[in-house]
Amino acid sequence: MKEILKIYPDEKFMKADGFDDCIIGVSHRFGEPLVLAYDEGKVIKKLMKRDKMTRETALEFYTYNIIGAWVGKQTPIFIERIK
């Protein structure tokens, strides 16, 4: 996060609290504000490890409380990496 703030010092990014280590970059889209991009897999693994959730519980929590939380145009995005 610190590196991103150095690159974009004037931006006011909205963050997913407690998941700075899951940030993979910044999303650019024409006519839209810059938003933080998180690695979905890292977020789910963190929920499992940090909060001692099963994978199923972590996915349910992630879907309802993280993905389901719309807080305006600067809501972060979550990237599903395709291998």
mmCIF file of the N, C-alpha and C atoms, coordinates in Angstrom:
data_MODEL
# 
_entry.id   MODEL 
# 
loop_
_atom_site.group_PDB 
_atom_site.id 
_atom_site.type_symbol 
_atom_site.label_atom_id 
_atom_site.label_alt_id 
_atom_site.label_comp_id 
_atom_site.label_asym_id 
_atom_site.label_entity_id 
_atom_site.label_seq_id 
_atom_site.pdbx_PDB_ins_code 
_atom_site.Cartn_x 
_atom_site.Cartn_y 
_atom_site.Cartn_z 
_atom_site.occupancy 
_atom_site.B_iso_or_equiv 
_atom_site.pdbx_formal_charge 
_atom_site.auth_seq_id 
_atom_site.auth_comp_id 
_atom_site.auth_asym_id 
_atom_site.auth_atom_id 
_atom_site.pdbx_PDB_model_num 
ATOM 1   N N  . MET A 1 1  ? 0.830   -1.196  0.000   1.00 0.00 ? 1  MET A N  1 
ATOM 2   C CA . MET A 1 1  ? 0.000   0.000   0.000   1.00 0.00 ? 1  MET A CA 1 
ATOM 3   C C  . MET A 1 1  ? 0.864   1.245   0.000   1.00 0.00 ? 1  MET A C  1 
ATOM 4   N N  . LYS A 1 2  ? 1.962   1.218   0.746   1.00 0.00 ? 2  LYS A N  1 
ATOM 5   C CA . LYS A 1 2  ? 2.840   2.391   0.809   1.00 0.00 ? 2  LYS A CA 1 
ATOM 6   C C  . LYS A 1 2  ? 3.387   2.742   -0.570  1.00 0.00 ? 2  LYS A C  1 
ATOM 7   N N  . GLU A 1 3  ? 3.737   1.719   -1.364  1.00 0.00 ? 3  GLU A N  1 
ATOM 8   C CA . GLU A 1 3  ? 4.266   1.960   -2.703  1.00 0.00 ? 3  GLU A CA 1 
ATOM 9   C C  . GLU A 1 3  ? 3.209   2.624   -3.585  1.00 0.00 ? 3  GLU A C  1 
ATOM 10  N N  . ILE A 1 4  ? 1.978   2.162   -3.449  1.00 0.00 ? 4  ILE A N  1 
ATOM 11  C CA . ILE A 1 4  ? 0.887   2.729   -4.246  1.00 0.00 ? 4  ILE A CA 1 
ATOM 12  C C  . ILE A 1 4  ? 0.660   4.184   -3.878  1.00 0.00 ? 4  ILE A C  1 
ATOM 13  N N  . LEU A 1 5  ? 0.716   4.481   -2.591  1.00 0.00 ? 5  LEU A N  1 
ATOM 14  C CA . LEU A 1 5  ? 0.525   5.865   -2.152  1.00 0.00 ? 5  LEU A CA 1 
ATOM 15  C C  . LEU A 1 5  ? 1.650   6.771   -2.642  1.00 0.00 ? 5  LEU A C  1 
ATOM 16  N N  . LYS A 1 6  ? 2.843   6.208   -2.801  1.00 0.00 ? 6  LYS A N  1 
ATOM 17  C CA . LYS A 1 6  ? 3.954   6.996   -3.350  1.00 0.00 ? 6  LYS A CA 1 
ATOM 18  C C  . LYS A 1 6  ? 3.724   7.299   -4.831  1.00 0.00 ? 6  LYS A C  1 
ATOM 19  N N  . ILE A 1 7  ? 3.189   6.337   -5.552  1.00 0.00 ? 7  ILE A N  1 
ATOM 20  C CA . ILE A 1 7  ? 2.937   6.500   -6.985  1.00 0.00 ? 7  ILE A CA 1 
ATOM 21  C C  . ILE A 1 7  ? 1.754   7.434   -7.229  1.00 0.00 ? 7  ILE A C  1 
ATOM 22  N N  . TYR A 1 8  ? 0.741   7.330   -6.377  1.00 0.00 ? 8  TYR A N  1 
ATOM 23  C CA . TYR A 1 8  ? -0.484  8.129   -6.518  1.00 0.00 ? 8  TYR A CA 1 
ATOM 24  C C  . TYR A 1 8  ? -0.733  8.925   -5.232  1.00 0.00 ? 8  TYR A C  1 
ATOM 25  N N  . PRO A 1 9  ? 0.125   9.900   -4.934  1.00 0.00 ? 9  PRO A N  1 
ATOM 26  C CA . PRO A 1 9  ? 0.024   10.598  -3.638  1.00 0.00 ? 9  PRO A CA 1 
ATOM 27  C C  . PRO A 1 9  ? -1.263  11.398  -3.441  1.00 0.00 ? 9  PRO A C  1 
ATOM 28  N N  . ASP A 1 10 ? -1.921  11.799  -4.508  1.00 0.00 ? 10 ASP A N  1 
ATOM 29  C CA . ASP A 1 10 ? -3.122  12.629  -4.379  1.00 0.00 ? 10 ASP A CA 1 
ATOM 30  C C  . ASP A 1 10 ? -4.424  11.821  -4.400  1.00 0.00 ? 10 ASP A C  1 
ATOM 31  N N  . GLU A 1 11 ? -4.322  10.515  -4.581  1.00 0.00 ? 11 GLU A N  1 
ATOM 32  C CA . GLU A 1 11 ? -5.524  9.673   -4.648  1.00 0.00 ? 11 GLU A CA 1 
ATOM 33  C C  . GLU A 1 11 ? -6.006  9.305   -3.245  1.00 0.00 ? 11 GLU A C  1 
ATOM 34  N N  . LYS A 1 12 ? -7.293  9.212   -3.121  1.00 0.00 ? 12 LYS A N  1 
ATOM 35  C CA . LYS A 1 12 ? -7.936  8.777   -1.873  1.00 0.00 ? 12 LYS A CA 1 
ATOM 36  C C  . LYS A 1 12 ? -8.518  7.389   -2.131  1.00 0.00 ? 12 LYS A C  1 
ATOM 37  N N  . PHE A 1 13 ? -7.720  6.373   -1.858  1.00 0.00 ? 13 PHE A N  1 
ATOM 38  C CA . PHE A 1 13 ? -8.164  5.005   -2.108  1.00 0.00 ? 13 PHE A CA 1 
ATOM 39  C C  . PHE A 1 13 ? -9.016  4.486   -0.961  1.00 0.00 ? 13 PHE A C  1 
ATOM 40  N N  . MET A 1 14 ? -10.064 3.761   -1.297  1.00 0.00 ? 14 MET A N  1 
ATOM 41  C CA . MET A 1 14 ? -10.850 3.061   -0.308  1.00 0.00 ? 14 MET A CA 1 
ATOM 42  C C  . MET A 1 14 ? -10.228 1.679   -0.161  1.00 0.00 ? 14 MET A C  1 
ATOM 43  N N  . LYS A 1 15 ? -10.060 1.236   1.083   1.00 0.00 ? 15 LYS A N  1 
ATOM 44  C CA . LYS A 1 15 ? -9.386  -0.028  1.340   1.00 0.00 ? 15 LYS A CA 1 
ATOM 45  C C  . LYS A 1 15 ? -10.320 -1.040  1.980   1.00 0.00 ? 15 LYS A C  1 
ATOM 46  N N  . ALA A 1 16 ? -9.967  -2.296  1.795   1.00 0.00 ? 16 ALA A N  1 
ATOM 47  C CA . ALA A 1 16 ? -10.587 -3.382  2.545   1.00 0.00 ? 16 ALA A CA 1 
ATOM 48  C C  . ALA A 1 16 ? -9.719  -3.539  3.795   1.00 0.00 ? 16 ALA A C  1 
ATOM 49  N N  . ASP A 1 17 ? -10.241 -3.160  4.931   1.00 0.00 ? 17 ASP A N  1 
ATOM 50  C CA . ASP A 1 17 ? -9.453  -3.140  6.162   1.00 0.00 ? 17 ASP A CA 1 
ATOM 51  C C  . ASP A 1 17 ? -8.851  -4.502  6.488   1.00 0.00 ? 17 ASP A C  1 
ATOM 52  N N  . GLY A 1 18 ? -7.564  -4.480  6.810   1.00 0.00 ? 18 GLY A N  1 
ATOM 53  C CA . GLY A 1 18 ? -6.874  -5.688  7.226   1.00 0.00 ? 18 GLY A CA 1 
ATOM 54  C C  . GLY A 1 18 ? -6.324  -6.542  6.106   1.00 0.00 ? 18 GLY A C  1 
ATOM 55  N N  . PHE A 1 19 ? -6.409  -6.061  4.865   1.00 0.00 ? 19 PHE A N  1 
ATOM 56  C CA . PHE A 1 19 ? -5.979  -6.871  3.728   1.00 0.00 ? 19 PHE A CA 1 
ATOM 57  C C  . PHE A 1 19 ? -4.937  -6.172  2.857   1.00 0.00 ? 19 PHE A C  1 
ATOM 58  N N  . ASP A 1 20 ? -4.156  -5.262  3.431   1.00 0.00 ? 20 ASP A N  1 
ATOM 59  C CA . ASP A 1 20 ? -3.141  -4.544  2.655   1.00 0.00 ? 20 ASP A CA 1 
ATOM 60  C C  . ASP A 1 20 ? -2.176  -5.492  1.945   1.00 0.00 ? 20 ASP A C  1 
ATOM 61  N N  . ASP A 1 21 ? -1.856  -6.616  2.592   1.00 0.00 ? 21 ASP A N  1 
ATOM 62  C CA . ASP A 1 21 ? -0.912  -7.566  2.000   1.00 0.00 ? 21 ASP A CA 1 
ATOM 63  C C  . ASP A 1 21 ? -1.521  -8.354  0.839   1.00 0.00 ? 21 ASP A C  1 
ATOM 64  N N  . CYS A 1 22 ? -2.795  -8.155  0.570   1.00 0.00 ? 22 CYS A N  1 
ATOM 65  C CA . CYS A 1 22 ? -3.474  -8.832  -0.542  1.00 0.00 ? 22 CYS A CA 1 
ATOM 66  C C  . CYS A 1 22 ? -3.653  -7.917  -1.754  1.00 0.00 ? 22 CYS A C  1 
ATOM 67  N N  . ILE A 1 23 ? -3.185  -6.676  -1.647  1.00 0.00 ? 23 ILE A N  1 
ATOM 68  C CA . ILE A 1 23 ? -3.301  -5.730  -2.758  1.00 0.00 ? 23 ILE A CA 1 
ATOM 69  C C  . ILE A 1 23 ? -2.321  -6.130  -3.857  1.00 0.00 ? 23 ILE A C  1 
ATOM 70  N N  . ILE A 1 24 ? -2.816  -6.158  -5.098  1.00 0.00 ? 24 ILE A N  1 
ATOM 71  C CA . ILE A 1 24 ? -1.939  -6.503  -6.212  1.00 0.00 ? 24 ILE A CA 1 
ATOM 72  C C  . ILE A 1 24 ? -1.765  -5.348  -7.191  1.00 0.00 ? 24 ILE A C  1 
ATOM 73  N N  . GLY A 1 25 ? -2.500  -4.260  -6.984  1.00 0.00 ? 25 GLY A N  1 
ATOM 74  C CA . GLY A 1 25 ? -2.329  -3.127  -7.892  1.00 0.00 ? 25 GLY A CA 1 
ATOM 75  C C  . GLY A 1 25 ? -3.478  -2.150  -7.836  1.00 0.00 ? 25 GLY A C  1 
ATOM 76  N N  . VAL A 1 26 ? -3.560  -1.381  -8.913  1.00 0.00 ? 26 VAL A N  1 
ATOM 77  C CA . VAL A 1 26 ? -4.582  -0.347  -9.051  1.00 0.00 ? 26 VAL A CA 1 
ATOM 78  C C  . VAL A 1 26 ? -5.303  -0.578  -10.369 1.00 0.00 ? 26 VAL A C  1 
ATOM 79  N N  . SER A 1 27 ? -6.610  -0.457  -10.345 1.00 0.00 ? 27 SER A N  1 
ATOM 80  C CA . SER A 1 27 ? -7.418  -0.646  -11.549 1.00 0.00 ? 27 SER A CA 1 
ATOM 81  C C  . SER A 1 27 ? -7.645  0.688   -12.239 1.00 0.00 ? 27 SER A C  1 
ATOM 82  N N  . HIS A 1 28 ? -7.450  0.693   -13.557 1.00 0.00 ? 28 HIS A N  1 
ATOM 83  C CA . HIS A 1 28 ? -7.682  1.875   -14.386 1.00 0.00 ? 28 HIS A CA 1 
ATOM 84  C C  . HIS A 1 28 ? -8.835  1.564   -15.329 1.00 0.00 ? 28 HIS A C  1 
ATOM 85  N N  . ARG A 1 29 ? -9.794  2.471   -15.375 1.00 0.00 ? 29 ARG A N  1 
ATOM 86  C CA . ARG A 1 29 ? -10.902 2.312   -16.304 1.00 0.00 ? 29 ARG A CA 1 
ATOM 87  C C  . ARG A 1 29 ? -11.325 3.707   -16.756 1.00 0.00 ? 29 ARG A C  1 
ATOM 88  N N  . PHE A 1 30 ? -11.481 3.875   -18.039 1.00 0.00 ? 30 PHE A N  1 
ATOM 89  C CA . PHE A 1 30 ? -11.797 5.180   -18.598 1.00 0.00 ? 30 PHE A CA 1 
ATOM 90  C C  . PHE A 1 30 ? -13.012 5.798   -17.911 1.00 0.00 ? 30 PHE A C  1 
ATOM 91  N N  . GLY A 1 31 ? -12.865 7.034   -17.477 1.00 0.00 ? 31 GLY A N  1 
ATOM 92  C CA . GLY A 1 31 ? -13.965 7.776   -16.883 1.00 0.00 ? 31 GLY A CA 1 
ATOM 93  C C  . GLY A 1 31 ? -14.311 7.393   -15.459 1.00 0.00 ? 31 GLY A C  1 
ATOM 94  N N  . GLU A 1 32 ? -13.542 6.494   -14.865 1.00 0.00 ? 32 GLU A N  1 
ATOM 95  C CA . GLU A 1 32 ? -13.807 6.026   -13.499 1.00 0.00 ? 32 GLU A CA 1 
ATOM 96  C C  . GLU A 1 32 ? -12.612 6.340   -12.612 1.00 0.00 ? 32 GLU A C  1 
ATOM 97  N N  . PRO A 1 33 ? -12.848 6.471   -11.301 1.00 0.00 ? 33 PRO A N  1 
ATOM 98  C CA . PRO A 1 33 ? -11.725 6.721   -10.396 1.00 0.00 ? 33 PRO A CA 1 
ATOM 99  C C  . PRO A 1 33 ? -10.824 5.489   -10.297 1.00 0.00 ? 33 PRO A C  1 
ATOM 100 N N  . LEU A 1 34 ? -9.573  5.708   -9.932  1.00 0.00 ? 34 LEU A N  1 
ATOM 101 C CA . LEU A 1 34 ? -8.669  4.596   -9.671  1.00 0.00 ? 34 LEU A CA 1 
ATOM 102 C C  . LEU A 1 34 ? -9.173  3.848   -8.446  1.00 0.00 ? 34 LEU A C  1 
ATOM 103 N N  . VAL A 1 35 ? -9.096  2.524   -8.478  1.00 0.00 ? 35 VAL A N  1 
ATOM 104 C CA . VAL A 1 35 ? -9.492  1.722   -7.325  1.00 0.00 ? 35 VAL A CA 1 
ATOM 105 C C  . VAL A 1 35 ? -8.431  0.664   -7.052  1.00 0.00 ? 35 VAL A C  1 
ATOM 106 N N  . LEU A 1 36 ? -8.308  0.298   -5.789  1.00 0.00 ? 36 LEU A N  1 
ATOM 107 C CA . LEU A 1 36 ? -7.374  -0.753  -5.415  1.00 0.00 ? 36 LEU A CA 1 
ATOM 108 C C  . LEU A 1 36 ? -7.871  -2.092  -5.924  1.00 0.00 ? 36 LEU A C  1 
ATOM 109 N N  . ALA A 1 37 ? -6.929  -2.945  -6.309  1.00 0.00 ? 37 ALA A N  1 
ATOM 110 C CA . ALA A 1 37 ? -7.249  -4.291  -6.772  1.00 0.00 ? 37 ALA A CA 1 
ATOM 111 C C  . ALA A 1 37 ? -6.606  -5.298  -5.818  1.00 0.00 ? 37 ALA A C  1 
ATOM 112 N N  . TYR A 1 38 ? -7.400  -6.225  -5.346  1.00 0.00 ? 38 TYR A N  1 
ATOM 113 C CA . TYR A 1 38 ? -6.952  -7.252  -4.406  1.00 0.00 ? 38 TYR A CA 1 
ATOM 114 C C  . TYR A 1 38 ? -6.957  -8.617  -5.073  1.00 0.00 ? 38 TYR A C  1 
ATOM 115 N N  . ASP A 1 39 ? -6.084  -9.494  -4.596  1.00 0.00 ? 39 ASP A N  1 
ATOM 116 C CA . ASP A 1 39 ? -6.030  -10.881 -5.051  1.00 0.00 ? 39 ASP A CA 1 
ATOM 117 C C  . ASP A 1 39 ? -7.060  -11.671 -4.245  1.00 0.00 ? 39 ASP A C  1 
ATOM 118 N N  . GLU A 1 40 ? -8.102  -12.139 -4.911  1.00 0.00 ? 40 GLU A N  1 
ATOM 119 C CA . GLU A 1 40 ? -9.183  -12.874 -4.247  1.00 0.00 ? 40 GLU A CA 1 
ATOM 120 C C  . GLU A 1 40 ? -8.666  -14.087 -3.478  1.00 0.00 ? 40 GLU A C  1 
ATOM 121 N N  . GLY A 1 41 ? -7.776  -14.844 -4.086  1.00 0.00 ? 41 GLY A N  1 
ATOM 122 C CA . GLY A 1 41 ? -7.232  -16.039 -3.434  1.00 0.00 ? 41 GLY A CA 1 
ATOM 123 C C  . GLY A 1 41 ? -6.493  -15.715 -2.154  1.00 0.00 ? 41 GLY A C  1 
ATOM 124 N N  . LYS A 1 42 ? -5.716  -14.636 -2.169  1.00 0.00 ? 42 LYS A N  1 
ATOM 125 C CA . LYS A 1 42 ? -4.988  -14.225 -0.965  1.00 0.00 ? 42 LYS A CA 1 
ATOM 126 C C  . LYS A 1 42 ? -5.950  -13.793 0.138   1.00 0.00 ? 42 LYS A C  1 
ATOM 127 N N  . VAL A 1 43 ? -7.012  -13.111 -0.235  1.00 0.00 ? 43 VAL A N  1 
ATOM 128 C CA . VAL A 1 43 ? -8.001  -12.671 0.755   1.00 0.00 ? 43 VAL A CA 1 
ATOM 129 C C  . VAL A 1 43 ? -8.637  -13.889 1.426   1.00 0.00 ? 43 VAL A C  1 
ATOM 130 N N  . ILE A 1 44 ? -9.032  -14.870 0.629   1.00 0.00 ? 44 ILE A N  1 
ATOM 131 C CA . ILE A 1 44 ? -9.674  -16.064 1.181   1.00 0.00 ? 44 ILE A CA 1 
ATOM 132 C C  . ILE A 1 44 ? -8.702  -16.839 2.062   1.00 0.00 ? 44 ILE A C  1 
ATOM 133 N N  . LYS A 1 45 ? -7.456  -16.988 1.612   1.00 0.00 ? 45 LYS A N  1 
ATOM 134 C CA . LYS A 1 45 ? -6.449  -17.683 2.434   1.00 0.00 ? 45 LYS A CA 1 
ATOM 135 C C  . LYS A 1 45 ? -6.204  -16.944 3.741   1.00 0.00 ? 45 LYS A C  1 
ATOM 136 N N  . LYS A 1 46 ? -6.203  -15.627 3.679   1.00 0.00 ? 46 LYS A N  1 
ATOM 137 C CA . LYS A 1 46 ? -5.992  -14.842 4.900   1.00 0.00 ? 46 LYS A CA 1 
ATOM 138 C C  . LYS A 1 46 ? -7.147  -15.047 5.873   1.00 0.00 ? 46 LYS A C  1 
ATOM 139 N N  . LEU A 1 47 ? -8.373  -15.057 5.377   1.00 0.00 ? 47 LEU A N  1 
ATOM 140 C CA . LEU A 1 47 ? -9.518  -15.311 6.244   1.00 0.00 ? 47 LEU A CA 1 
ATOM 141 C C  . LEU A 1 47 ? -9.396  -16.677 6.909   1.00 0.00 ? 47 LEU A C  1 
ATOM 142 N N  . MET A 1 48 ? -8.939  -17.659 6.144   1.00 0.00 ? 48 MET A N  1 
ATOM 143 C CA . MET A 1 48 ? -8.797  -19.014 6.682   1.00 0.00 ? 48 MET A CA 1 
ATOM 144 C C  . MET A 1 48 ? -7.717  -19.060 7.769   1.00 0.00 ? 48 MET A C  1 
ATOM 145 N N  . LYS A 1 49 ? -6.591  -18.428 7.505   1.00 0.00 ? 49 LYS A N  1 
ATOM 146 C CA . LYS A 1 49 ? -5.477  -18.484 8.454   1.00 0.00 ? 49 LYS A CA 1 
ATOM 147 C C  . LYS A 1 49 ? -5.699  -17.556 9.640   1.00 0.00 ? 49 LYS A C  1 
ATOM 148 N N  . ARG A 1 50 ? -5.960  -16.293 9.360   1.00 0.00 ? 50 ARG A N  1 
ATOM 149 C CA . ARG A 1 50 ? -6.079  -15.281 10.418  1.00 0.00 ? 50 ARG A CA 1 
ATOM 150 C C  . ARG A 1 50 ? -7.283  -15.520 11.314  1.00 0.00 ? 50 ARG A C  1 
ATOM 151 N N  . ASP A 1 51 ? -8.412  -15.833 10.687  1.00 0.00 ? 51 ASP A N  1 
ATOM 152 C CA . ASP A 1 51 ? -9.662  -15.970 11.435  1.00 0.00 ? 51 ASP A CA 1 
ATOM 153 C C  . ASP A 1 51 ? -10.053 -17.426 11.676  1.00 0.00 ? 51 ASP A C  1 
ATOM 154 N N  . LYS A 1 52 ? -9.155  -18.326 11.283  1.00 0.00 ? 52 LYS A N  1 
ATOM 155 C CA . LYS A 1 52 ? -9.351  -19.758 11.495  1.00 0.00 ? 52 LYS A CA 1 
ATOM 156 C C  . LYS A 1 52 ? -10.692 -20.259 10.933  1.00 0.00 ? 52 LYS A C  1 
ATOM 157 N N  . MET A 1 53 ? -10.988 -19.816 9.715   1.00 0.00 ? 53 MET A N  1 
ATOM 158 C CA . MET A 1 53 ? -12.211 -20.247 9.039   1.00 0.00 ? 53 MET A CA 1 
ATOM 159 C C  . MET A 1 53 ? -11.919 -21.444 8.151   1.00 0.00 ? 53 MET A C  1 
ATOM 160 N N  . THR A 1 54 ? -12.928 -22.263 7.942   1.00 0.00 ? 54 THR A N  1 
ATOM 161 C CA . THR A 1 54 ? -12.809 -23.304 6.926   1.00 0.00 ? 54 THR A CA 1 
ATOM 162 C C  . THR A 1 54 ? -12.876 -22.607 5.566   1.00 0.00 ? 54 THR A C  1 
ATOM 163 N N  . ARG A 1 55 ? -12.512 -23.308 4.513   1.00 0.00 ? 55 ARG A N  1 
ATOM 164 C CA . ARG A 1 55 ? -12.597 -22.707 3.180   1.00 0.00 ? 55 ARG A CA 1 
ATOM 165 C C  . ARG A 1 55 ? -14.041 -22.311 2.860   1.00 0.00 ? 55 ARG A C  1 
ATOM 166 N N  . GLU A 1 56 ? -14.971 -23.174 3.194   1.00 0.00 ? 56 GLU A N  1 
ATOM 167 C CA . GLU A 1 56 ? -16.378 -22.900 2.927   1.00 0.00 ? 56 GLU A CA 1 
ATOM 168 C C  . GLU A 1 56 ? -16.853 -21.650 3.676   1.00 0.00 ? 56 GLU A C  1 
ATOM 169 N N  . THR A 1 57 ? -16.495 -21.535 4.941   1.00 0.00 ? 57 THR A N  1 
ATOM 170 C CA . THR A 1 57 ? -16.893 -20.373 5.736   1.00 0.00 ? 57 THR A CA 1 
ATOM 171 C C  . THR A 1 57 ? -16.226 -19.110 5.216   1.00 0.00 ? 57 THR A C  1 
ATOM 172 N N  . ALA A 1 58 ? -14.950 -19.225 4.842   1.00 0.00 ? 58 ALA A N  1 
ATOM 173 C CA . ALA A 1 58 ? -14.224 -18.068 4.305   1.00 0.00 ? 58 ALA A CA 1 
ATOM 174 C C  . ALA A 1 58 ? -14.857 -17.583 3.004   1.00 0.00 ? 58 ALA A C  1 
ATOM 175 N N  . LEU A 1 59 ? -15.228 -18.510 2.122   1.00 0.00 ? 59 LEU A N  1 
ATOM 176 C CA . LEU A 1 59 ? -15.884 -18.145 0.863   1.00 0.00 ? 59 LEU A CA 1 
ATOM 177 C C  . LEU A 1 59 ? -17.231 -17.467 1.115   1.00 0.00 ? 59 LEU A C  1 
ATOM 178 N N  . GLU A 1 60 ? -17.982 -17.996 2.050   1.00 0.00 ? 60 GLU A N  1 
ATOM 179 C CA . GLU A 1 60 ? -19.279 -17.404 2.377   1.00 0.00 ? 60 GLU A CA 1 
ATOM 180 C C  . GLU A 1 60 ? -19.100 -15.990 2.950   1.00 0.00 ? 60 GLU A C  1 
ATOM 181 N N  . PHE A 1 61 ? -18.155 -15.848 3.876   1.00 0.00 ? 61 PHE A N  1 
ATOM 182 C CA . PHE A 1 61 ? -17.884 -14.534 4.470   1.00 0.00 ? 61 PHE A CA 1 
ATOM 183 C C  . PHE A 1 61 ? -17.423 -13.551 3.394   1.00 0.00 ? 61 PHE A C  1 
ATOM 184 N N  . TYR A 1 62 ? -16.493 -13.992 2.559   1.00 0.00 ? 62 TYR A N  1 
ATOM 185 C CA . TYR A 1 62 ? -15.949 -13.165 1.480   1.00 0.00 ? 62 TYR A CA 1 
ATOM 186 C C  . TYR A 1 62 ? -17.060 -12.701 0.540   1.00 0.00 ? 62 TYR A C  1 
ATOM 187 N N  . THR A 1 63 ? -17.904 -13.631 0.128   1.00 0.00 ? 63 THR A N  1 
ATOM 188 C CA . THR A 1 63 ? -18.979 -13.307 -0.816  1.00 0.00 ? 63 THR A CA 1 
ATOM 189 C C  . THR A 1 63 ? -19.972 -12.312 -0.221  1.00 0.00 ? 63 THR A C  1 
ATOM 190 N N  . TYR A 1 64 ? -20.372 -12.522 0.991   1.00 0.00 ? 64 TYR A N  1 
ATOM 191 C CA . TYR A 1 64 ? -21.406 -11.687 1.591   1.00 0.00 ? 64 TYR A CA 1 
ATOM 192 C C  . TYR A 1 64 ? -20.856 -10.360 2.120   1.00 0.00 ? 64 TYR A C  1 
ATOM 193 N N  . ASN A 1 65 ? -19.744 -10.421 2.859   1.00 0.00 ? 65 ASN A N  1 
ATOM 194 C CA . ASN A 1 65 ? -19.253 -9.238  3.575   1.00 0.00 ? 65 ASN A CA 1 
ATOM 195 C C  . ASN A 1 65 ? -18.216 -8.413  2.832   1.00 0.00 ? 65 ASN A C  1 
ATOM 196 N N  . ILE A 1 66 ? -17.498 -9.017  1.906   1.00 0.00 ? 66 ILE A N  1 
ATOM 197 C CA . ILE A 1 66 ? -16.448 -8.274  1.202   1.00 0.00 ? 66 ILE A CA 1 
ATOM 198 C C  . ILE A 1 66 ? -16.913 -7.930  -0.207  1.00 0.00 ? 66 ILE A C  1 
ATOM 199 N N  . ILE A 1 67 ? -17.210 -8.913  -1.013  1.00 0.00 ? 67 ILE A N  1 
ATOM 200 C CA . ILE A 1 67 ? -17.700 -8.656  -2.367  1.00 0.00 ? 67 ILE A CA 1 
ATOM 201 C C  . ILE A 1 67 ? -19.055 -7.953  -2.325  1.00 0.00 ? 67 ILE A C  1 
ATOM 202 N N  . GLY A 1 68 ? -19.872 -8.308  -1.358  1.00 0.00 ? 68 GLY A N  1 
ATOM 203 C CA . GLY A 1 68 ? -21.212 -7.739  -1.266  1.00 0.00 ? 68 GLY A CA 1 
ATOM 204 C C  . GLY A 1 68 ? -21.269 -6.344  -0.676  1.00 0.00 ? 68 GLY A C  1 
ATOM 205 N N  . ALA A 1 69 ? -20.126 -5.784  -0.333  1.00 0.00 ? 69 ALA A N  1 
ATOM 206 C CA . ALA A 1 69 ? -20.097 -4.454  0.294   1.00 0.00 ? 69 ALA A CA 1 
ATOM 207 C C  . ALA A 1 69 ? -19.825 -3.377  -0.751  1.00 0.00 ? 69 ALA A C  1 
ATOM 208 N N  . TRP A 1 70 ? -20.865 -2.805  -1.300  1.00 0.00 ? 70 TRP A N  1 
ATOM 209 C CA . TRP A 1 70 ? -20.715 -1.699  -2.249  1.00 0.00 ? 70 TRP A CA 1 
ATOM 210 C C  . TRP A 1 70 ? -20.690 -0.409  -1.445  1.00 0.00 ? 70 TRP A C  1 
ATOM 211 N N  . VAL A 1 71 ? -19.595 0.348   -1.579  1.00 0.00 ? 71 VAL A N  1 
ATOM 212 C CA . VAL A 1 71 ? -19.463 1.597   -0.818  1.00 0.00 ? 71 VAL A CA 1 
ATOM 213 C C  . VAL A 1 71 ? -19.199 2.779   -1.738  1.00 0.00 ? 71 VAL A C  1 
ATOM 214 N N  . GLY A 1 72 ? -19.645 2.667   -2.968  1.00 0.00 ? 72 GLY A N  1 
ATOM 215 C CA . GLY A 1 72 ? -19.496 3.761   -3.912  1.00 0.00 ? 72 GLY A CA 1 
ATOM 216 C C  . GLY A 1 72 ? -18.526 3.446   -5.028  1.00 0.00 ? 72 GLY A C  1 
ATOM 217 N N  . LYS A 1 73 ? -18.298 4.455   -5.878  1.00 0.00 ? 73 LYS A N  1 
ATOM 218 C CA . LYS A 1 73 ? -17.467 4.256   -7.075  1.00 0.00 ? 73 LYS A CA 1 
ATOM 219 C C  . LYS A 1 73 ? -16.043 3.826   -6.772  1.00 0.00 ? 73 LYS A C  1 
ATOM 220 N N  . GLN A 1 74 ? -15.567 4.086   -5.575  1.00 0.00 ? 74 GLN A N  1 
ATOM 221 C CA . GLN A 1 74 ? -14.191 3.705   -5.250  1.00 0.00 ? 74 GLN A CA 1 
ATOM 222 C C  . GLN A 1 74 ? -14.105 2.388   -4.486  1.00 0.00 ? 74 GLN A C  1 
ATOM 223 N N  . THR A 1 75 ? -15.184 1.613   -4.523  1.00 0.00 ? 75 THR A N  1 
ATOM 224 C CA . THR A 1 75 ? -15.158 0.290   -3.915  1.00 0.00 ? 75 THR A CA 1 
ATOM 225 C C  . THR A 1 75 ? -14.036 -0.510  -4.583  1.00 0.00 ? 75 THR A C  1 
ATOM 226 N N  . PRO A 1 76 ? -13.161 -1.132  -3.785  1.00 0.00 ? 76 PRO A N  1 
ATOM 227 C CA . PRO A 1 76 ? -12.081 -1.929  -4.380  1.00 0.00 ? 76 PRO A CA 1 
ATOM 228 C C  . PRO A 1 76 ? -12.612 -3.079  -5.235  1.00 0.00 ? 76 PRO A C  1 
ATOM 229 N N  . ILE A 1 77 ? -11.752 -3.568  -6.111  1.00 0.00 ? 77 ILE A N  1 
ATOM 230 C CA . ILE A 1 77 ? -12.109 -4.739  -6.912  1.00 0.00 ? 77 ILE A CA 1 
ATOM 231 C C  . ILE A 1 77 ? -11.272 -5.926  -6.441  1.00 0.00 ? 77 ILE A C  1 
ATOM 232 N N  . PHE A 1 78 ? -11.760 -7.112  -6.733  1.00 0.00 ? 78 PHE A N  1 
ATOM 233 C CA . PHE A 1 78 ? -11.089 -8.340  -6.324  1.00 0.00 ? 78 PHE A CA 1 
ATOM 234 C C  . PHE A 1 78 ? -10.896 -9.204  -7.562  1.00 0.00 ? 78 PHE A C  1 
ATOM 235 N N  . ILE A 1 79 ? -9.643  -9.552  -7.811  1.00 0.00 ? 79 ILE A N  1 
ATOM 236 C CA . ILE A 1 79 ? -9.259  -10.268 -9.024  1.00 0.00 ? 79 ILE A CA 1 
ATOM 237 C C  . ILE A 1 79 ? -9.140  -11.761 -8.751  1.00 0.00 ? 79 ILE A C  1 
ATOM 238 N N  . GLU A 1 80 ? -9.813  -12.554 -9.559  1.00 0.00 ? 80 GLU A N  1 
ATOM 239 C CA . GLU A 1 80 ? -9.655  -14.003 -9.497  1.00 0.00 ? 80 GLU A CA 1 
ATOM 240 C C  . GLU A 1 80 ? -8.583  -14.362 -10.521 1.00 0.00 ? 80 GLU A C  1 
ATOM 241 N N  . ARG A 1 81 ? -7.474  -14.865 -10.032 1.00 0.00 ? 81 ARG A N  1 
ATOM 242 C CA . ARG A 1 81 ? -6.378  -15.228 -10.937 1.00 0.00 ? 81 ARG A CA 1 
ATOM 243 C C  . ARG A 1 81 ? -6.729  -16.536 -11.644 1.00 0.00 ? 81 ARG A C  1 
ATOM 244 N N  . ILE A 1 82 ? -6.535  -16.558 -12.949 1.00 0.00 ? 82 ILE A N  1 
ATOM 245 C CA . ILE A 1 82 ? -6.778  -17.749 -13.742 1.00 0.00 ? 82 ILE A CA 1 
ATOM 246 C C  . ILE A 1 82 ? -5.425  -18.370 -14.058 1.00 0.00 ? 82 ILE A C  1 
ATOM 247 N N  . LYS A 1 83 ? -5.299  -19.614 -13.701 1.00 0.00 ? 83 LYS A N  1 
ATOM 248 C CA . LYS A 1 83 ? -4.005  -20.287 -13.856 1.00 0.00 ? 83 LYS A CA 1 
ATOM 249 C C  . LYS A 1 83 ? -3.914  -21.010 -15.168 1.00 0.00 ? 83 LYS A C  1 
# 
